[in-house]
Amino acid sequence: MYQTTSLITVTINEDVPARATIDDVPMHILSSLRRVSEKVNPEKMKDGIFHYGEIEDIKIDQPPGHPDILAVTTTLSLVCGDDTSFYLLRREAGQWTVAASQEANNYEDERGAQGFFQYALSPPDSSGRWFAVTSNVPTHCISYWHILRYKAFEIGPQPPLPNYLFEGEESIWTLEDFGIISVEPSGFKIELWAYQGLDVGVMVRQNVLAYRVDGQNVMRVAPLAREPEGFLDEWFNLPWSEAQKWVVPVGHDDFSRWHKIIHSGYSESGTKFYTEFTFGPPACEVQKDEWLIGLEFFPDSDSEALQSGLPQYMYFTVALRNGSYVLAGASEHVSPKCIKGND
């Protein structure tokens, strides 16, 4: 995309009339691109005619609170989706230059593309420092289950190479949306619909990827989920080094043992059982800000009985403490309040 980025900066700096607004700039860029490339024809897209690999859209925004930054996206048409390239332009000495870029290049199929691309820029903090967050979902045509890839970065010392602070990926159910990004000076959140591994019949849960950004350090913070059963599934999904931060009391032996048992179900080795919630809604509120979540264990299709040491039922207590869910108990015994007829 080097030719495209060069043409964008030249157009903005030299060809756009002085009185033009930010909204006028994309049409000037499209006109310039048409002169040098046959892969630009948004009118065909508007007529419903698909042309693989054509530039179908260019957007330019001036993010609030960033008067010297322009955010530019160029989008190519692909089968069952698109591929978006992202550029941050910075004004220095009266000229716009590419300060950071995020592109997908030389991929073998559509899964390498930056589909359904989103971005957000944090407000500057008290020292003027800020960061960008991007997300994309590689496109395919066969399912609503995809992979959400996300990154946080700053403008690096060698533009246009970003200084990446954090990168991650999560499964996402895209029937509802492609994740929602929100930012603040001290961190960011991405809310999405994720896979509910504790009960495949429930299928989805509301996941929250919340992070605090402190200089070069990025740390996962509360909330992990929007509901108790979503928290429990996310807790088992985390590595123990992270999961142990979300338990009370710290160091509870049962917590580490059960995390090891169920977390293996998220790994390639797998487990010889599956679980379902024992009562619905899945979380039973036993008292204010405290819920019991019951799991029933079943042998997998290759086994006739549960493996040794597994109970048929297990109950986990999830509590809300200082605005954050934590795991507060693990027992084979159910609270009488959660037995049907004892409401």
N, C-alpha and C positions, 0 to 999 in steps of 0.2 A: 504493500500500500504506500510505498515511499512516494510514487508519482502523485498519488491522491493527496497526501499530506502536504507535499510541496505546493501543489496547485491550490489547496485551500488557503495556506498562509499567504501565497502571492496574491490570490484573489482578494482576501480580506485587506491586505496591506496596500494594494495598488489599484485594484479594479472596482472596488465598491465605492459608489458615490458618497461624498462626505455626509450628505443628509440621510443616507439610508439607515434604517433601524436594524436591530438584530434579526427581526423577522424577515427582512428583505434579503439577508445574506445568502441563505441556502439556494435561492433561485439564481443568484449570480454565480455561485459555485457550480450548480448543475449546468448552467450555460457553458461555463469554462470546460467542464468535464466532457460535455458532448462534443466539443471541438477536438478532443484528443482521444476519446474512447467510444466504441460502439456499445459498450456495456452499460450505458446510461439511458434509460427510457422509462421513467416513472409513468408516463401517459399510458403505456401498454398495460402496466399493472392496474391502473385505474379502470381500464376496459375489461379486466378480468382475464387477460392473456398472460400466461406464465412463461417467463423466460429465465432459465436457470443462470444464476451468477450475475444478473444485472444489478446495478445500483438502483434500488427502488426508493430509497429515502435518505435524506440528509437533514439532521437537526442541529441547531446551534442555540445554546442557552447561555445566559449569564447568571450563574448561581447566586442567590441572595447572599449578601455579605461578602462577595468576592468581586469587587469592581474591576480587578485586573486579570480575571480568569474567564475564559470562554470554554464551555464543554461542548464538544463536537462528536456526533455519532454518524457513521455512514453504514448503511444496511444493504446487504446483498440478498437476493432472493435465492432460496434453496427449496428442495422438495420437503414438504411438511414443516417448514420453518424458515429461518433466516440466519444470517451471520452478521453481527454488528461489530465494527471496530470503534474504539473509543479514544478520544484525544483531549487533553487539557492544554489549551493555549494560554500563554502568559504574556502580558504586555510589558515590554521593557524598552526603554528609550524610544517610546512611540511606535514600536513595531510588535506584532503578534508573532510568537514563535511557539513551536510544539514543546511543551515542558514535560509531558508524560503521555505515554500511549499504551494501549492494551489491545492487541490484535491476536487473531488465530490464523496462523499461516501454515501452508504445506501439510494440511491434514488429509488423511486418506479417505475419510467419509464424513457425513454430516455430523457425526458424534464429536468431531473435533472442533466444530463451529461454536461461536458464542451466540447461541440462540436466545430469544426472549430476554434480551439484555436490559439491565437496570443499573442505575448508579445514583449515588448521593454524595454530596460534599458536606463535611461537618462545618459548623460555624467556627470561626477562629476562636481559640481560647484567649486568656488574658495576655499571653505573650505573642499572639498572632499566629500560633501554630495551628494547622488543620490537616485533615487527611481525607481521602476518598475511599468509598466502599462501592464495589461493583458485584453484581451477581449475573449469572447466565445459566441457562438450561439447555444442554445439547439436545438437538432435535432428533426425533424419530417418529415413525408413523403408526406404531403398533400398540401403544399403551399410554395411560395417563400417568404411569409411574416413570419418573425421570431422575436424573441426578442434578441437584443444584450445586453449582460451584461458586464460591464467593472469595473475595480478596479485599484486604484493606492495605492502602499504600499512601506514601507521601511522594511529593516531587523529589526525585533523587538528585545527587550531585552531578550526574552525567546525563542530562536530558537527551532523548526522551525516555530513558530507562527509569522506571519507577523504583522507589525504595519500598519494597514489600514488607509490611509489618506482620501480616497474617494471611494464610490461605487455608481453606477448608472445603469440604463437600458433604452433602447430606442427601438422602433420598427425599423426594418430594412428590406429592400427589397434586397434579396440575389441573384437575378438573375445576378446582375452586380459583386458584391464582398461581402465580409463579414466585411467590414469596413477596413480602412487604418489607422494605428497608426503611429504617428510621435512624437518624444520627443526632448526636449532640456533641459539644466540645470534648467530653470525657469518654465517649464510647459510641457504640452502635448496636442495633438489634435487627435481626431478620426473623420475621414470623412466617411460619409455613405449616402446611399440612404434611405430617410425616407418617411413616408406617407404624402401626400399633402391633409390636411383636409379641406382647403378652396374650393377645387374643385376636387371631386373624379375622374372626367374625366381626369385630369392631372395626378393623381395617385401618382407620386413620386416627390421628391425634393431633392436637395443636401444639406444635413445637416452637420454642423460642431460643434463638441463638443470640444471646446477649453477651457483649464483651466490653470490658473497660480498657481504654487505650491510655497508657501512661508512658509517654516518650516512645521508646522502641519496644516496650513490653505490652502485650495484649493478653488479657486474662478473662476466662469465662466467668460470668457473674449471674446472679439471680435476675429474672426467673428462668428456670429450665423448661417450664411448660406452663400452660394456662389452667390445667386441672390436675387433681391428685394422681389419677391413674396415668395421665400423660407424663407426670414427673417420675413415677415409679418405672415406667418403661424406659425413659431417657436415662434414669439412674443406672439401670442394669446395662444399658447400651454403652455407658462411659467406661473407660479403663479405670481400674481401682485407684490409681493415683489421683484421678479427678473425683471419682465417686465418693471416696472417703471424706471429702470436704463437706458433704451434704448429709451427714448423719449426726444424731445425738442419742446417747453420749458417744463421743469420739472413741474409737478403739473397740467397739462392741464386736465380740467374736462372731456372733451369729450373722452380723451384717456382711463381714468379709467372706464367710463361708457361703452364704446364699448368693452373694454377688459372683463368686467364682463359679458356682453351679449354673446359674442362669445366664451369666455373661458368655459362657462358652457356646450358648445357642446363637450368639451373634458372630461367632468366629467360623472359620472354614472347617474346623474340626466338628462343629455341630454337637448336638446332644441327642440322647435316645428318648426324648419326651417332648411334648408340647403342652401348653397351658391354655386355660380359658378362665375368664372371670367367673366367680361363683354366684354373684348376685348383681342385679342391675337396678338402678344405674351402678356401674362398677365400684364406685366409692360409696361406702356407708358412713355417714357422719355420726360419730359416736359422742362427740361433744364439740363445742365451738372450736373451729380451726383445727380439728383433728378427725381424720378419716381412716376407716379400715378397708383395705382392698384384699379380697380373697382370690386366691388362685387355686384351681383344680389341675392336677397333673394327670396326663394321659400318656401311655406308651406310644411311640411312633408306629408307623405302619409295618415296620420290620420286626417289632417286638410284641410279645403276647402279654407281658407284664412290665410294670415299672422297675427300673433298675434298683438295686439294693440301696437303702438309705433315703429314698425319696418318699415322703408322705403323700397321701392322696390329696390333702388340702394344706395350704399354708396361707397365713394371714399377715399382711404387712401394714403397719401404722404409718401414715404420712401426716405430718403436722405442719402448720403454717407458723413460722417463727420469724418475727421482725420482717414480715413481708416476703419471706422465702420459704418454699417447701423444703422439708428435710425428712429423712427416714428416721422414725423414732421408735420402731418396734418390729419384732418378727416373732410369730408364735404359730403353733399348730392349733390353737384354740380360738374359736370365733366369739366375739362379744355377743351377749344375749340381745343387745339392741339391733343387731344386724340379722337376726333370725326372723324370717317371715312370720308375721302374726304377733311380734313383740314390739311393734312400733310405739 
